[in-house]
């Protein structure tokens, strides 16, 4: 009886040991599989992160190439080419970097953030210069599209404008946009009836330009009649090494920011029907013009 009891105890202990071994082996197998799956997921995430960084570097390189086609400034072109080469160098470094090299990938991420800020500054600078060029082109297009009579009357101003365009650095010149010019009657209402006009109003916006020296600026508006006579009270201003008569002068304090300006000319003489013209000058430059007709 005692021997039988001993055998049962030994068998029970052996069974428990086997169960424990099986459970342990099952746990280790499960843990290994789980760790393997986590490693594979981390590897896939690292590969995706690296691929996304490569795409951004390649996009930056293409943007630098595109920017170089938009300018003709040798100094700025050299800077853009230098930055583009730097992007290519970092892209090659990234391609050679292993997915598990966390320190190197983090460094290249920081370089990417720096490059993004540099590229943004170049885009803003070039966009500002292109905006000024577009404004100038729009003014020249308006000059070319006016009728034959107006073109004949302002041919001298057109020649001066084209000459000025070649001499003046666009980035340091004031620019008048959104120009409107029209007659107003006794009640202050807009009219194009010559007999009703009591006052001329000329409104425009001086564009934002942080490269222009700030301070007091004298704005001159020169209104010419269909016969090319200037509506004036005798005031003059210098322009292109000579003196021109002006109709209205307005002094403003320019801060570099966009600024709206409106001036008036009270009619004190008999007017004739036809096309009138308002030309705007500042700092010795012709910065805008607008034609308007009276019946």
PEURRA-V672454 format. One record per residue. N is the residue number from 1. SS is DSSP state (~ for helix, > for strand, _ for the rest). PHI is phi in radians with two decimals (NA if undefined). Layout:
BEGIN
n:N ss:SS phi:PHI
n:N ss:SS phi:PHI
END
This chain:
BEGIN
n:1 ss:_ phi:NA
n:2 ss:~ phi:-1.15
n:3 ss:~ phi:-1.14
n:4 ss:~ phi:-1.14
n:5 ss:~ phi:-1.12
n:6 ss:~ phi:-1.15
n:7 ss:~ phi:-1.10
n:8 ss:~ phi:-1.10
n:9 ss:~ phi:-1.13
n:10 ss:~ phi:-1.12
n:11 ss:~ phi:-1.09
n:12 ss:~ phi:-1.14
n:13 ss:~ phi:-1.12
n:14 ss:~ phi:-1.09
n:15 ss:~ phi:-1.09
n:16 ss:~ phi:-1.14
n:17 ss:~ phi:-1.11
n:18 ss:~ phi:-1.09
n:19 ss:~ phi:-1.07
n:20 ss:~ phi:-1.11
n:21 ss:~ phi:-1.12
n:22 ss:~ phi:-1.09
n:23 ss:~ phi:-1.12
n:24 ss:~ phi:-1.12
n:25 ss:~ phi:-1.12
n:26 ss:~ phi:-1.15
n:27 ss:~ phi:-1.12
n:28 ss:~ phi:-1.12
n:29 ss:~ phi:-1.14
n:30 ss:~ phi:-1.13
n:31 ss:~ phi:-1.14
n:32 ss:~ phi:-1.11
n:33 ss:~ phi:-1.11
n:34 ss:~ phi:-1.12
n:35 ss:~ phi:-1.12
n:36 ss:~ phi:-1.07
n:37 ss:~ phi:-1.11
n:38 ss:~ phi:-1.12
n:39 ss:~ phi:-1.10
n:40 ss:~ phi:-1.13
n:41 ss:~ phi:-1.15
n:42 ss:~ phi:-1.11
n:43 ss:~ phi:-1.10
n:44 ss:~ phi:-1.14
n:45 ss:~ phi:-1.14
n:46 ss:~ phi:-1.10
n:47 ss:~ phi:-1.14
n:48 ss:~ phi:-1.14
n:49 ss:~ phi:-1.09
n:50 ss:~ phi:-1.11
n:51 ss:~ phi:-1.10
n:52 ss:~ phi:-1.11
n:53 ss:~ phi:-1.11
n:54 ss:~ phi:-1.04
n:55 ss:~ phi:-1.06
n:56 ss:~ phi:-1.20
n:57 ss:~ phi:-1.06
n:58 ss:~ phi:-1.12
n:59 ss:~ phi:-1.14
n:60 ss:~ phi:-1.07
n:61 ss:~ phi:-1.07
n:62 ss:~ phi:-1.16
n:63 ss:~ phi:-1.13
n:64 ss:~ phi:-1.10
n:65 ss:~ phi:-1.11
n:66 ss:~ phi:-1.18
n:67 ss:~ phi:-1.06
n:68 ss:~ phi:-1.15
n:69 ss:_ phi:-1.44
n:70 ss:_ phi:-1.73
n:71 ss:_ phi:-2.33
n:72 ss:_ phi:-2.27
n:73 ss:_ phi:-1.62
n:74 ss:~ phi:-1.06
n:75 ss:~ phi:-1.13
n:76 ss:~ phi:-1.19
n:77 ss:~ phi:-1.06
n:78 ss:~ phi:-1.12
n:79 ss:~ phi:-1.13
n:80 ss:~ phi:-1.13
n:81 ss:~ phi:-1.13
n:82 ss:~ phi:-1.09
n:83 ss:~ phi:-1.16
n:84 ss:~ phi:-1.12
n:85 ss:~ phi:-1.11
n:86 ss:~ phi:-1.10
n:87 ss:~ phi:-1.07
n:88 ss:~ phi:-1.11
n:89 ss:~ phi:-1.10
n:90 ss:~ phi:-1.16
n:91 ss:~ phi:-1.10
n:92 ss:~ phi:-1.14
n:93 ss:~ phi:-1.07
n:94 ss:~ phi:-1.13
n:95 ss:~ phi:-1.11
n:96 ss:~ phi:-1.45
n:97 ss:_ phi:-1.36
n:98 ss:_ phi:-1.30
n:99 ss:_ phi:-1.09
n:100 ss:_ phi:-1.62
n:101 ss:_ phi:-1.53
n:102 ss:~ phi:-1.08
n:103 ss:~ phi:-1.13
n:104 ss:~ phi:-1.20
n:105 ss:~ phi:-1.13
n:106 ss:~ phi:-1.12
n:107 ss:~ phi:-1.09
n:108 ss:~ phi:-1.21
n:109 ss:~ phi:-1.14
n:110 ss:~ phi:-1.14
n:111 ss:~ phi:-1.07
n:112 ss:~ phi:-1.08
n:113 ss:~ phi:-1.13
n:114 ss:~ phi:-1.13
n:115 ss:~ phi:-1.09
n:116 ss:~ phi:-1.07
n:117 ss:~ phi:-1.21
n:118 ss:~ phi:-1.09
n:119 ss:~ phi:-1.08
n:120 ss:~ phi:-1.05
n:121 ss:~ phi:-1.14
n:122 ss:~ phi:-1.13
n:123 ss:~ phi:-1.09
n:124 ss:~ phi:-1.11
n:125 ss:~ phi:-1.13
n:126 ss:~ phi:-1.21
n:127 ss:~ phi:-1.09
n:128 ss:~ phi:-1.13
n:129 ss:~ phi:-1.15
n:130 ss:~ phi:-1.14
n:131 ss:~ phi:-1.09
n:132 ss:~ phi:-1.12
n:133 ss:~ phi:-1.09
n:134 ss:~ phi:-1.11
n:135 ss:~ phi:-1.09
n:136 ss:~ phi:-1.13
n:137 ss:~ phi:-1.11
n:138 ss:~ phi:-1.11
n:139 ss:~ phi:-1.12
n:140 ss:~ phi:-1.11
n:141 ss:~ phi:-1.14
n:142 ss:~ phi:-1.10
n:143 ss:~ phi:-1.10
n:144 ss:~ phi:-1.26
n:145 ss:~ phi:-1.58
n:146 ss:_ phi:-1.33
n:147 ss:_ phi:-1.17
n:148 ss:~ phi:-1.06
n:149 ss:~ phi:-1.12
n:150 ss:~ phi:-1.14
n:151 ss:~ phi:-1.10
n:152 ss:~ phi:-1.17
n:153 ss:~ phi:-1.20
n:154 ss:_ phi:-1.93
n:155 ss:~ phi:-1.04
n:156 ss:~ phi:-1.17
n:157 ss:~ phi:-1.18
n:158 ss:~ phi:-1.10
n:159 ss:~ phi:-1.08
n:160 ss:~ phi:-1.12
n:161 ss:~ phi:-1.12
n:162 ss:~ phi:-1.13
n:163 ss:~ phi:-1.13
n:164 ss:~ phi:-1.10
n:165 ss:~ phi:-1.04
n:166 ss:~ phi:-1.30
n:167 ss:~ phi:-1.69
n:168 ss:_ phi:-1.63
n:169 ss:_ phi:-1.27
n:170 ss:~ phi:-1.06
n:171 ss:~ phi:-1.16
n:172 ss:~ phi:-1.98
n:173 ss:_ phi:-2.06
n:174 ss:_ phi:-1.12
n:175 ss:_ phi:-2.43
n:176 ss:> phi:-1.74
n:177 ss:> phi:-2.21
n:178 ss:> phi:1.03
n:179 ss:> phi:-1.35
n:180 ss:> phi:-2.32
n:181 ss:> phi:-2.56
n:182 ss:> phi:-2.87
n:183 ss:> phi:-1.61
n:184 ss:> phi:-2.29
n:185 ss:_ phi:-1.54
n:186 ss:_ phi:-1.04
n:187 ss:_ phi:-1.55
n:188 ss:_ phi:1.45
n:189 ss:_ phi:-1.57
n:190 ss:> phi:-1.20
n:191 ss:> phi:-2.64
n:192 ss:_ phi:-2.01
n:193 ss:_ phi:-1.48
n:194 ss:_ phi:-1.04
n:195 ss:_ phi:-1.28
n:196 ss:_ phi:-1.67
n:197 ss:_ phi:-1.24
n:198 ss:_ phi:-1.98
n:199 ss:> phi:-2.74
n:200 ss:> phi:-1.77
n:201 ss:> phi:-2.14
n:202 ss:> phi:-2.17
n:203 ss:> phi:-2.19
n:204 ss:> phi:-2.85
n:205 ss:> phi:-2.14
n:206 ss:> phi:-1.44
n:207 ss:_ phi:-1.20
n:208 ss:_ phi:-1.18
n:209 ss:_ phi:-2.74
n:210 ss:_ phi:-1.35
n:211 ss:_ phi:-1.54
n:212 ss:_ phi:-1.44
n:213 ss:_ phi:-1.13
n:214 ss:_ phi:-1.43
n:215 ss:> phi:2.23
n:216 ss:> phi:-1.23
n:217 ss:> phi:-2.23
n:218 ss:> phi:-1.68
n:219 ss:> phi:-1.78
n:220 ss:> phi:-1.96
n:221 ss:> phi:-2.01
n:222 ss:> phi:-2.01
n:223 ss:> phi:-1.78
n:224 ss:> phi:-2.01
n:225 ss:_ phi:-1.52
n:226 ss:_ phi:-1.04
n:227 ss:_ phi:-1.70
n:228 ss:_ phi:1.24
n:229 ss:_ phi:-1.41
n:230 ss:> phi:-1.69
n:231 ss:_ phi:-1.33
n:232 ss:_ phi:-2.61
n:233 ss:_ phi:-1.94
n:234 ss:_ phi:1.83
n:235 ss:_ phi:-1.27
n:236 ss:> phi:-2.33
n:237 ss:> phi:-2.60
n:238 ss:> phi:-1.39
n:239 ss:> phi:-2.75
n:240 ss:_ phi:0.91
n:241 ss:_ phi:1.07
n:242 ss:> phi:-2.59
n:243 ss:> phi:-2.03
n:244 ss:> phi:-2.07
n:245 ss:> phi:-1.43
n:246 ss:_ phi:-2.16
n:247 ss:_ phi:-1.61
n:248 ss:> phi:-2.38
n:249 ss:> phi:-2.16
n:250 ss:> phi:-2.38
n:251 ss:> phi:-1.67
n:252 ss:> phi:-2.23
n:253 ss:> phi:-1.76
n:254 ss:> phi:-1.58
n:255 ss:_ phi:-1.88
n:256 ss:_ phi:1.71
n:257 ss:_ phi:-1.65
n:258 ss:_ phi:-1.03
n:259 ss:> phi:-2.51
n:260 ss:> phi:-1.51
n:261 ss:> phi:-2.34
n:262 ss:> phi:-2.35
n:263 ss:> phi:-2.28
n:264 ss:> phi:-2.32
n:265 ss:> phi:-2.27
n:266 ss:> phi:-1.40
n:267 ss:_ phi:-1.35
n:268 ss:_ phi:-2.25
n:269 ss:_ phi:-2.63
n:270 ss:_ phi:-1.34
n:271 ss:_ phi:-1.80
n:272 ss:_ phi:-2.05
n:273 ss:_ phi:-1.24
n:274 ss:> phi:2.44
n:275 ss:> phi:-1.67
n:276 ss:> phi:-1.80
n:277 ss:> phi:-2.51
n:278 ss:> phi:-2.01
n:279 ss:> phi:-1.92
n:280 ss:> phi:-2.03
n:281 ss:> phi:-2.27
n:282 ss:> phi:-2.79
n:283 ss:_ phi:0.95
n:284 ss:_ phi:1.32
n:285 ss:> phi:-2.09
n:286 ss:> phi:-1.52
n:287 ss:> phi:-1.88
n:288 ss:> phi:2.99
n:289 ss:> phi:-2.73
n:290 ss:> phi:-2.73
n:291 ss:> phi:-1.85
n:292 ss:> phi:-2.62
n:293 ss:> phi:-1.91
n:294 ss:> phi:-2.14
n:295 ss:_ phi:-1.63
END
